[in-house]
């Protein structure tokens, strides 16, 4: 009978301090040895499973087994797990002009911005922002935070232009709040002038302050000098024949824009009037209609 006595193997070898990002398991520990087994302490007989979660600032102990013999000495490995917190910052960030990723604000180390909540590629700092959601991570000790700061971005670029038709001023920007001001009175707001359009009651210089999504913009001042002339036009607007069953002849002393509306306010036609203008009303339904000029004049006519 032959008896073999195998030598007790030495402990496996490896880096004594092993670092991980956010989370790791026993299977992530790296050592060199045969049939390596991990334990929670130097003397425990209860082996840890490969999917056991590692705990920060904790030591683990490894043996190796060669020819059926397990090493009595154990390699001690101290584990450090870096788990950076989510960066801090406002979850709603509005901008009142064109902006880029570099304009976003978050407090953290080595902050990166993404267009997705997980995965993806960091956005370039020069990438233009648009309305939507952006996500920020931070990286500490080479580890990126597992969670990302969620930021809702609104980019508002106001159109401060104003168009003029007759003496009526209209803001080009729609869907905003409007405050019409008197440029000749230190840009003081005009009482009751908060509509999309404004028709001055006196000659002067006027502008509009536009507000939307927390952003404001002031238009240029527009000079109005024809308020008195518009009043004189009331006697220079004429419609014939009235009532009519077909063609209408509209006479004005000065060029102006006008609309024809039904009695319920619906716009039937838009016109540019100069001298004598012929309006074909043959297809109009029988009823009462109104011709309104951009200067605020109104004439009623009847279609038989």
C-alpha positions as CSV (number, residue, x, y, z in Angstrom):
1,X,0.0,0.0,0.0
2,X,1.4,3.4,-1.0
3,X,0.7,6.4,1.1
4,X,1.1,9.9,-0.3
5,X,1.2,13.0,2.0
6,X,0.5,16.2,0.0
7,X,2.1,19.4,1.1
8,X,-0.3,22.0,2.6
9,X,-0.5,24.7,-0.1
10,X,0.3,28.3,0.7
11,X,-2.4,31.0,0.6
12,X,-3.4,32.3,-2.8
13,X,-1.8,35.6,-3.9
14,X,-3.4,38.9,-4.9
15,X,-3.7,42.6,-4.3
16,X,-4.3,43.3,-0.6
17,X,-6.6,46.3,-1.2
18,X,-9.1,46.0,-3.9
19,X,-11.4,48.9,-5.0
20,X,-14.8,48.8,-6.7
21,X,-17.4,51.3,-8.0
22,X,-20.9,51.4,-6.5
23,X,-21.3,47.6,-5.9
24,X,-19.5,44.3,-6.3
25,X,-19.7,40.6,-5.2
26,X,-17.2,37.9,-4.1
27,X,-16.9,36.9,-7.7
28,X,-15.4,40.3,-8.5
29,X,-12.4,39.8,-6.2
30,X,-9.2,38.9,-8.1
31,X,-6.6,36.5,-6.7
32,X,-4.2,33.9,-8.1
33,X,-4.7,30.4,-6.9
34,X,-6.3,27.0,-7.5
35,X,-9.9,26.3,-6.4
36,X,-10.1,29.6,-4.4
37,X,-12.6,29.8,-1.5
38,X,-13.6,33.0,0.3
39,X,-14.4,33.4,4.0
40,X,-15.7,36.3,6.1
41,X,-12.9,35.9,8.7
42,X,-9.6,34.1,9.2
43,X,-11.1,31.1,11.0
44,X,-14.6,30.7,9.6
45,X,-15.5,27.3,8.2
46,X,-18.5,28.7,6.2
47,X,-17.5,29.6,2.7
48,X,-19.1,32.7,1.0
49,X,-21.0,32.2,-2.2
50,X,-19.8,34.0,-5.4
51,X,-22.8,36.2,-5.4
52,X,-22.3,37.5,-1.9
53,X,-22.4,41.3,-2.0
54,X,-19.2,43.0,-0.8
55,X,-19.3,45.5,2.0
56,X,-17.2,48.7,2.0
57,X,-14.3,48.8,4.4
58,X,-14.5,45.1,5.1
59,X,-11.8,42.4,4.8
60,X,-12.3,39.0,3.1
61,X,-10.1,35.9,3.4
62,X,-9.2,33.5,0.6
63,X,-7.8,30.0,0.6
64,X,-6.7,27.7,-2.3
65,X,-7.1,23.9,-2.6
66,X,-4.4,21.9,-4.3
67,X,-4.6,18.0,-4.6
68,X,-7.5,18.0,-2.2
69,X,-5.7,20.0,0.5
70,X,-6.8,23.5,1.5
71,X,-4.3,26.1,2.6
72,X,-4.3,26.8,6.3
73,X,-3.1,30.3,5.7
74,X,-5.6,32.8,4.1
75,X,-5.0,35.8,1.9
76,X,-6.6,38.9,3.5
77,X,-8.2,41.4,1.0
78,X,-9.5,44.7,2.2
79,X,-12.4,46.0,0.1
80,X,-13.2,49.7,-0.6
81,X,-16.4,50.5,-2.5
82,X,-16.7,54.0,-3.9
83,X,-20.4,55.0,-4.3
84,X,-20.6,58.7,-5.3
85,X,-23.9,60.4,-4.5
86,X,-26.1,62.0,-7.2
87,X,-24.9,65.6,-7.9
88,X,-27.0,68.4,-6.5
89,X,-28.8,71.1,-8.4
90,X,-32.1,72.6,-9.4
91,X,-34.5,70.1,-11.0
92,X,-36.0,72.8,-13.3
93,X,-33.6,75.1,-15.2
94,X,-35.1,77.7,-17.5
95,X,-33.2,79.7,-20.1
96,X,-34.3,82.9,-21.8
97,X,-32.0,82.7,-24.8
98,X,-30.1,80.0,-26.8
99,X,-28.0,77.9,-24.3
100,X,-25.7,74.9,-24.3
101,X,-24.9,72.0,-22.0
102,X,-22.2,74.2,-20.4
103,X,-24.9,76.5,-19.1
104,X,-26.5,73.7,-17.0
105,X,-25.8,73.9,-13.3
106,X,-25.1,70.9,-11.0
107,X,-22.8,70.7,-7.9
108,X,-20.5,67.8,-8.0
109,X,-17.1,66.4,-9.0
110,X,-16.3,65.8,-12.7
111,X,-20.0,66.3,-13.6
112,X,-21.2,64.7,-16.9
113,X,-24.5,65.4,-18.7
114,X,-26.6,62.9,-20.6
115,X,-29.8,62.8,-22.6
116,X,-30.8,59.5,-21.0
117,X,-31.4,58.4,-17.4
118,X,-29.0,55.4,-17.7
119,X,-26.3,54.5,-20.1
120,X,-25.6,56.7,-23.2
121,X,-22.6,58.9,-24.0
122,X,-21.9,62.2,-22.2
123,X,-23.1,65.3,-24.1
124,X,-20.5,67.7,-25.4
125,X,-20.5,71.0,-23.5
126,X,-21.1,72.9,-26.7
127,X,-24.3,70.9,-27.5
128,X,-27.3,73.2,-27.9
129,X,-30.1,72.8,-25.3
130,X,-33.7,72.3,-26.2
131,X,-36.9,71.8,-24.2
132,X,-36.7,68.4,-22.5
133,X,-35.0,66.5,-19.7
134,X,-31.3,66.2,-19.0
135,X,-29.4,63.9,-16.6
136,X,-26.2,64.7,-14.6
137,X,-23.7,62.3,-12.9
138,X,-20.5,62.9,-11.0
139,X,-17.3,60.9,-10.9
140,X,-15.2,60.5,-7.7
141,X,-12.1,58.3,-7.5
142,X,-12.8,57.1,-11.0
143,X,-16.3,55.9,-10.1
144,X,-19.4,57.5,-11.7
145,X,-22.5,57.9,-9.6
146,X,-25.1,55.2,-10.2
147,X,-27.9,57.7,-10.0
148,X,-28.3,60.9,-12.1
149,X,-29.8,64.3,-11.3
150,X,-32.9,64.8,-13.4
151,X,-33.3,68.4,-14.8
152,X,-36.2,69.7,-16.8
153,X,-35.0,72.3,-19.2
154,X,-37.1,75.0,-20.9
155,X,-35.5,77.3,-23.5
156,X,-37.6,80.4,-24.3
157,X,-36.5,82.7,-27.1
158,X,-38.9,85.6,-27.3
159,X,-39.7,87.4,-30.5
160,X,-39.8,91.1,-29.6
161,X,-40.8,92.4,-33.0
162,X,-44.0,94.4,-33.5
163,X,-46.0,94.9,-36.7
164,X,-48.0,98.0,-37.4
165,X,-51.2,98.2,-39.4
166,X,-52.7,101.7,-39.5
167,X,-52.3,102.9,-35.9
168,X,-52.7,99.4,-34.5
169,X,-49.6,97.7,-33.1
170,X,-49.4,93.9,-32.8
171,X,-46.8,91.8,-31.0
172,X,-45.2,89.1,-33.2
173,X,-44.8,86.8,-30.2
174,X,-47.9,84.7,-29.5
175,X,-49.1,83.0,-26.3
176,X,-47.4,85.4,-24.0
177,X,-48.4,88.1,-21.5
178,X,-48.2,91.7,-22.9
179,X,-47.7,95.1,-21.2
180,X,-47.9,98.0,-23.6
181,X,-45.9,101.0,-22.4
182,X,-45.6,104.7,-23.2
183,X,-42.0,105.4,-24.3
184,X,-42.5,109.1,-23.9
185,X,-43.4,108.6,-20.2
186,X,-40.5,106.5,-19.0
187,X,-41.9,103.2,-20.3
188,X,-44.8,103.5,-17.9
189,X,-47.5,100.8,-18.4
190,X,-50.7,101.9,-20.1
191,X,-53.7,101.1,-18.1
192,X,-55.8,98.3,-19.6
193,X,-53.3,97.8,-22.5
194,X,-52.5,94.1,-22.0
195,X,-53.7,92.5,-25.2
196,X,-51.8,91.0,-28.1
197,X,-52.5,94.2,-30.0
198,X,-52.8,97.8,-29.0
199,X,-54.5,100.8,-30.7
200,X,-53.3,104.1,-29.2
201,X,-55.8,106.8,-28.5
202,X,-53.2,109.6,-28.8
203,X,-50.1,110.2,-30.9
204,X,-46.8,109.2,-29.3
205,X,-44.2,106.4,-29.0
206,X,-45.2,103.0,-27.8
207,X,-43.6,99.6,-27.1
208,X,-44.6,96.2,-25.6
209,X,-43.0,94.2,-22.8
210,X,-43.5,90.5,-23.5
211,X,-43.4,87.9,-20.7
212,X,-43.3,84.1,-21.1
213,X,-42.0,81.2,-19.0
214,X,-40.3,83.7,-16.6
215,X,-38.5,85.5,-19.5
216,X,-39.2,89.1,-20.5
217,X,-38.3,91.2,-23.6
218,X,-39.0,94.7,-24.6
219,X,-39.7,95.7,-28.2
220,X,-38.5,98.8,-29.9
221,X,-40.6,102.0,-29.6
222,X,-43.0,102.7,-32.5
223,X,-44.0,106.3,-33.3
224,X,-47.7,106.8,-34.0
225,X,-48.6,110.2,-35.6
226,X,-51.9,109.6,-37.4
227,X,-54.4,109.1,-34.6
228,X,-56.2,112.4,-35.6
229,X,-56.1,111.4,-39.3
230,X,-57.7,108.1,-38.5
231,X,-60.6,109.9,-36.8
232,X,-61.1,112.1,-39.9
233,X,-61.5,109.0,-42.1
234,X,-64.9,108.2,-40.6
235,X,-66.5,110.6,-43.1
236,X,-64.3,109.2,-46.0
237,X,-65.5,105.6,-45.9
238,X,-68.5,104.6,-48.0
239,X,-70.3,101.5,-49.2
240,X,-72.7,101.4,-52.2
241,X,-75.3,100.0,-52.8
242,X,-76.5,99.2,-49.4
243,X,-78.5,96.9,-49.2
244,X,-76.9,94.9,-52.0
245,X,-77.6,91.7,-53.9
246,X,-74.2,91.4,-55.5
247,X,-71.3,93.8,-56.1
248,X,-70.3,96.4,-53.5
249,X,-68.2,99.5,-54.2
250,X,-66.2,100.5,-51.2
251,X,-64.7,104.0,-51.3
252,X,-61.9,105.3,-49.0
253,X,-59.8,108.4,-49.0
254,X,-56.6,106.7,-47.8
255,X,-55.3,103.1,-48.2
256,X,-56.2,100.8,-45.3
257,X,-56.7,97.2,-44.4
258,X,-60.2,95.9,-43.6
259,X,-62.1,92.8,-42.7
260,X,-65.7,91.8,-43.5
261,X,-67.4,89.9,-40.6
262,X,-70.8,88.3,-40.3
263,X,-73.1,89.3,-37.5
264,X,-71.6,86.5,-35.3
265,X,-68.1,87.9,-35.6
266,X,-66.8,85.3,-38.1
267,X,-64.4,86.8,-40.6
268,X,-65.8,86.4,-44.1
269,X,-63.1,88.3,-46.1
270,X,-60.0,90.4,-45.7
271,X,-59.4,93.4,-47.9
272,X,-56.8,96.0,-48.9
273,X,-58.8,99.2,-49.7
274,X,-57.5,102.0,-51.8
275,X,-59.7,104.5,-53.6
276,X,-62.6,102.5,-55.0
277,X,-62.5,98.7,-54.3
278,X,-65.1,96.3,-55.7
279,X,-66.3,93.5,-53.3
280,X,-68.1,90.5,-54.8
281,X,-70.8,89.7,-52.3
282,X,-72.9,87.5,-54.6
283,X,-72.0,84.3,-52.7
284,X,-72.6,85.9,-49.3
285,X,-75.6,84.5,-47.4
286,X,-78.5,86.8,-46.8
287,X,-77.9,88.8,-43.6
288,X,-76.1,91.6,-41.9
289,X,-72.4,92.2,-42.3
290,X,-69.8,94.6,-41.0
291,X,-66.8,96.2,-42.7
292,X,-64.1,97.1,-40.2
293,X,-60.9,99.0,-41.1
294,X,-57.6,98.7,-39.3
295,X,-58.2,102.3,-38.1
296,X,-61.2,101.2,-36.1
297,X,-64.0,102.4,-38.4
298,X,-67.1,100.1,-38.9
299,X,-69.8,100.2,-41.5
300,X,-72.8,97.9,-41.6
301,X,-74.3,96.6,-44.8
302,X,-77.1,94.2,-45.7
303,X,-76.9,91.4,-48.2
304,X,-80.4,90.7,-49.7
